[in-house]
């Protein structure tokens, strides 16, 4: 019995310390981001905080449009019938000389999407646009494979990438291209993601809160501190020679986060990233909770795959110790969810055996203010007059974080075990207003078997909270109630959103996420 008690205390201590590391790092990045908004962290000539610089002043160095660099816009698409025409039209409306602009639609679709693309591409070609419809015989490598396949026929000195759910602004290239003038070592620039359907529901608002925190604080903080950060897969612009660099090696298909993988390999090879907070490309937030969960599953698995792949190179690189540590924390951020799941599972044995954790761990609870503060500061910087109303969805976001811990733990486990798995996209529905409907779309996701795992954990957490409260362990009960709320939110919303498909749940699906 003493051994069991020591084991439980060790597991609990490990989990609490792990969570504290991520929480304290959120505080640190929040502090680091201050200099991004108060100094010339992104270069004095191009600093958007300077009011004396006209928006496109640096384009004056190109005397005529014949001097402007060639640009290729790549649009990786797979079964996106609801949004693909919006995306193509937005890219065709780019304020850039047609003779210097190439658009590639990388179409791996297996449904009506291909016909829609073919029709729209033909219309634009007749209007003088240099636009191509590129199809492959298979989906080898998924998005990374499509990008690598089309790269050989890309003519641009710079490569812009937009996912299907984006609607990039017409001046995107005019705002991003000049920043490459700072240095020949800048390999890519990343713009901030905006939100086309923020107001749609509490689920979309909480997701937007998380994305704003990531870009305005985490990306800005890493930029200003000189840490490595990732390309977000869309709304970015790459220097072609960076992708071609032999030390970088181009697009690889061995992770589900090809964007994160390429950006880290580029930075390890000496290329520099640049985050541009003032340039915003709006995108559609997943309105279906299962779609958001699928997206997080892919990001979690791909991040850990990238960690396993790049960790030795980071360790042996010439980066500073602080930059190495931040790289490991960044790539390993989804380890947070297995830690959360372990703490839930261990809470009941600790309570039944009346084991009390080591009291010094209580001091680490200060780290729990890190994420809420990060999101609060992000909203304060983004919308000073209305930040509190938007930050008020922190409760929903917190419950989503707890509710995701089972799904993301499975993703992390698959990555650690070397299971490749299929790249399953996040469905997009062209949902922008409250009147838009997605429930009858063929892309709506069915209820997945993991639902029963989440329901079981909801019941387990409820029993744990009840026993803890009955035993007078009020802090344990309070902590476990977050799991009750998180898994309750997950199962409740998923069940409600999948009502039309409940009779078909037991029909064998061709593509299960958790296989």
N, C-alpha and C positions, 0 to 999 in steps of 0.2 A: 504493500500500500504506500509506504513512503516514496518508493520509486515512481509510482503512478502520479503522486502529488507533485513530485519534482518535475516530472515530464510535462504535466499540465501547466505548471508555472512557467517552464521554459518555453512552451509553445505560445502561451499567452504573452509572455514578455517579448518574444520575437515578433509577434503580430503587432503589439502596441508600438514597439520601436520602429518597425517598418512603416506603419501609418504616420508616426511622428515625423519621420524623415520626409515623406511627401508633403505633409502639412507645413513643416518648417521651410521646405523649399518653395512652397507657394508664397510664404511671407517674404523670402529672399528675392524671388523674381518680382514681386510687387514693389519691393524697394528698388531693385535694379531698373525697373521700367521708368522710374522718375526721371532719370537722365535722358531718356529717349524723347520726352516731351518738354524738357527744359534746356537741353544743350543741342549742339550740332552733331548729335551722335550718328546721323546718317550723311554727314558731309555738309559743310557750310554753304557751298554753292547751290545745293539742291534741297536744302532744308525747307520743308513745307511750312514751318512756323515763321519763316521770314516773309513779311507782308510786302516787301519791296520787289519781289521777284514775280513778274507776270507768269501766268500758268504754264505757257508753252515757250518761255523765253529762250530756252536752250536749243530749240529747234532752229533758231536763226542761223546757226553755224552751217546748216545745210542750205546752200545758196539756192538750189532748185530741187524739185522733187527727184531729179535724176541722181542727186547725191544721197538720197535717203536709203537706208539699208533695206535689203530684201527681208521680208518677214513671212514665215509660214505659221498659220494657225491650224492646230490639229485638234479635231473633235472626236474623241473616242466614244463610240455609241454602241449600245447593245439593247435592242428591244425597248425603244423610247418613243413610241408613237405619239404620246401626249405632248412631248416637249421638244422634239428634235427640230421641228420647223421654227419654233421660237428661237432656238439656239442658232440655227443657220442664218436666219434673218438678222439677228443681232450682230453676228460676225460680218455679214455682208454690209452692214451699215457702218462699219468701222471707218473713222475719218483717217484714211490713209490712201496714198496713190494706188490705184488698182494695178498698175504695171509693176509695183513693188510688193504686191501682196498675193500670197497663195493660201488657199483654204483647202484643207484635206479633211474630208469626213471619213473617219475610220469605222466602217460599218461591219460589225460582227453579228448583226441581227438575224433572227430566224422567223420574223413575223412581218406584219404589214409595214413596219418601220422602214424597211429597205425600199419599198415602193414610194413612200412619202419622200425619202431622201432623193431617190432617183428623179422624181418629178421636180422637186425644188432645185436640185443641182442643175438640171437641164434648163430651167427657167433663168437661173442666174448666169449660166454659161452663154445663153443667147443675149444677155444684157452686157456681156463683156467681162464678166468676172472670171478670174483664174481659180476655179474651184473644181475639186476632184472627188469622185465617189469611189473609195477604195474598199474592196471586199477581199476577204481571205477564204481559203477553202475550209479552214477550221479555226477554233478559238485557242490554239496553243499559246500559252502564256497570258491569256486573257488581255487585260488592258495593256500591260507591259509588252506583250507580244505584238499587239496592234501598233503601239507606238514605235517599236523597233522595226516592224515590217515597213511602215510608211516612212521612216526616217531616211531611208536610202533615196527616196524620190522627192524628199523635201528640198526646196531650193533656197530657203531663207537662211540668212546669217543669224537670225534669232528665231526661236521656236516658242510660240504661245500655245498654251494648253487650256482647254475649257471642258469641263464635264457637261453632260446633257442637261442638267438642271440649272445651268447658269444663264444669265442674261447680261453679258458684259457691256459696260458703257461704251458709247461710240468713240470716246477719246482715250480708251484704255492704252493703246499703243503710243499715242502722243504723250501720255503722262509717264509711261514706264520706260520707254526706250532711252530717253536722255540720261537716265540714271546710270546707264552703263558707261557713260563718259567719265565717271569718277575714276575708274581704274580698269585696266585690262584684266585684272584678276577677279572681277565680279562675274561669277558663273551664272547666277540666276537671281531674279527679283520675285518676291511674293507679295501680292496685294491682299488686302483684307476682304473677307467674305461678308457680304451684306445678306439681307433676308427679304425674300419676296412675299412671304406669308407669315410674318411674325405674329400678326393679330389673330391667326386662324383658331388657335386653341391654347389652353394652358400648357399642353405638351410641346407645341411649337415655340411658345414663349420661353419655356425653361431651356429648351435646346439652344435657342438664340442667346440666352444668358451664358451658357457654357461656351459657345463659340466666341462671343465677344470677349470673355475672359481669356480664352486661349490666344486670340490675336492681339488685343490691346495690352495685355499684361505679359503673358508668357513669351510670345514672339517678340514683342518690343523689348522685354527685359533681357532676353537672350541676345538680341541684336546689340543693345547698348552695352552689355557686359562683355561682348566678344565671344560668347559661347556659340556652339554649333546649334543650329535649328533645322527643322525639316521643311522641304517643299510640301505644300499641302495637296498636291495632285491636281489642282485647278486654279485658275486665275493667277497664273504665273508666267514668266517669260524667261527662257533659257538662252544663253549664248551657245551657238551651235558647237563651237570649238571646245566648250566645256564637256558637252556630252560625248564628243568624238575623242577627247583626251584618252590616250592609251591607259593611263593610270586610273581613269574613271571607269572606262569599259562599257559605256552606253547603258541602255536599259537591260536589266536582268529580270528573269521570270521566276526566280526561286523564292520570292516572298509575295505576300498579298498586299504589301505596302511598297510598291515599286517606286513611288515618289519619295518616301522617307529613305529608302535604300540608296537611290541615286544621289540624293542631296548629301547624305553623309559620306558616301564614297567620293563625291566631288570635293567636299571640304577636307577630307583626309588627304586628297591629292593636292591641296593648296589653293583651291578656288574659294572665293568668298561669297557668302549670301547677302542679300539685302532685303529687309522687310519694309514695305511702304504702307504705313497705316492709313495715310490720307487718300489712297486709291482704293476704291471699293467696287467689288463686282458682286452684285446680288445673286442669290441662289435660292432654290426651293428647299425648305426644311421638311423632312419626312413627316407627314401628318399622321401616318399609321405607326403606332408604337412598335409593332413588329418590324417595320422597316428601319426605325431608329436602332432597335436592338440588333438587327442584322448588320447595320453599318458599324456599330460599336464592336460587334464580334469580329468583323473583318479587320478593323483598325487594331484591335487588341492582339489578334493572332499575328498580323503583319508586323506590328511593332516589336513583338518578342522575337519573331523570326529575324528581323533586322538587328536586334540586340545580339542574338547568338552569332550572326554573321559578321557584324562589325566590331564586336567587343575586343577580339584580339588585336585588331588593327588600331583601335582607339588606345588600347593599353600600351602598345609599342610605338605610338606616334610621338611627334615632338610637341604635342599640345601641352599646355600648362596643366598642373595637377587639378586646378579648379575646373578647367574646361573639360578634362577627362571625366571628373566626377559628375559634372552637369550632363555630359553626354550619356553616361550610364543611367542617371536618374530619368532623363528624358525618354530614352528608348525603353526603359523598364517601368514606365509610369503605370502601365496596366497591371503590374503585379499587385497594385493596390487592391484589386478585386479578390484575388485568392486570399489575401490577408484578411479582408472583411469577412469572407465566407468561413475561414478558420476560426475567427473570433466568435462568430455566431455558433458554430458547431461545438465549440469548447465551453461556451457559457453555461450550458445545462450541466455537464459533469462537474464543473467548478462549483456550481450552486448546490448540487446534490451531495457532494463530498465536503461542502462547507470549506472550500479552499479559498483563501484570500490572497490575491496577487500582492506582490511586493509593493509596499506603500510608496517608494520613490517614483514609481511609474506614474503616480498621480500628477507629478509636475509636467509630464509630457502632454497633458491634456491641453496645455496652452497652444499646442500645434494645431488643434482642431479649429482655431479661428482663422487659419491660413486661407483655405479655399473660400469661405464666405467673404473675407476681407478682399481677396483677389477680385471676386466678381463685383463687389461693391465699388471698388476703385475703378474697375473697367467701366461700369455704367456711369460713374461720376465724371469720368473723362469724356465719355461718349455723348451723354445727354445731361449736362449739369442741372437743367431745370426739372427733369422728370426721372432722374436716376433711381429714386427711391421706389417709385411705382414699378419700374421694370425689375429692380432688384428683389422686389417682394416675392418673386417666383423662386427664390432660393430654396424655399421649403419643398416645392415640387421637384426641383432639380436634385436636392439632397435625397429625397425618397427614390428618385430614378437611379441615382448612384448606388444606393443599397440594393435596389431591386435588380440591377444588372449584374450583381456579383456572381450569380450562378452561371449565367450565359458567358460572361467574359472569363470566368475561371476555366470553363470548358475550352474557350479559345486559346487561353494561355497554355493549358495543358496539352492541347494538340500541337502547338508550336514547340513546346519543350520536348515532346515525344517525336518530333520530326514528321508529323502527319501533314501533308501538303494541303489536300482538300480543294474544293472548287471555289472559284471566285464568284460569289453570288452578289449581284448588284443590289443597290437600294432602289426600290421602285419610285418613279416620279410620276405625278399625276396632273401637272399644270394647275396646282391649287394655289391661288393667290388671295382670293377673298373668301369671306365666310359663306358665300353662296355656292362656291365651287364644291363639287361632289367627287369623291374618289371611290366610294363604297362599291360601285358596280363595275369598276375597271377590271379588266382581265389580269392586271398586275397586282391586284390586292392580294396580300399574303394570307394563307390559311393559318389556322391555329396549329402551332407546332407541338410535338410531344414534350418539349421541355416545359411546357405549361404545367404539366403535372409535377415536375420537379420543383417549380416555383411555388405551386400550391402546397406541396409537402413542407417546404421551408417556411411558408407563411404559418402553417399550423405548428411546426416545431418552434418557431420564434414566439408564437402566442403562448404556448405551453411554458416555454422558458421564462417569459416575462411574468406570467402568473405565479410560477413557483418562486421566482426571485422576489417578487413583491410579498408573497406570503412568508418568505424567510427573512424579511426585513432588509433585503439587499436592494435598496431602492435605486442606487446608481446603475446597477446591472439591469434592473427592470427598465429603467429609462433608456439605456443604450439599446437594449434589444427591441424596444418599441419602434426604433427606426427601421429595423428589419421587418417588423410587422406591417408598418406603413408602406415600406418599399415593395415587398412582395404582394401585399394587398393591392397596391396601385397597379403593379404589373399584371397580375392575374385578372383583376377587375376590368381594366381598360382593354386588355387583350380579348377577354371573353366578350365584352360589349362590342368591340370593333369587328369581331369575326362572326357576329350573329348570323348574317346571311349564309355563311359557309359551314355552319355547324353540322348539318346533315352529311356533308362531304368530308368530314375530318378524317374518317377512317379509310377513305379511298387512297390507295398508294400513290404517293407523289413521285414525280420524276426527279425532283431536286429537293432533297431535305438538307437543311442547314447543318444539323447535328448528326453526322453519319459516322 
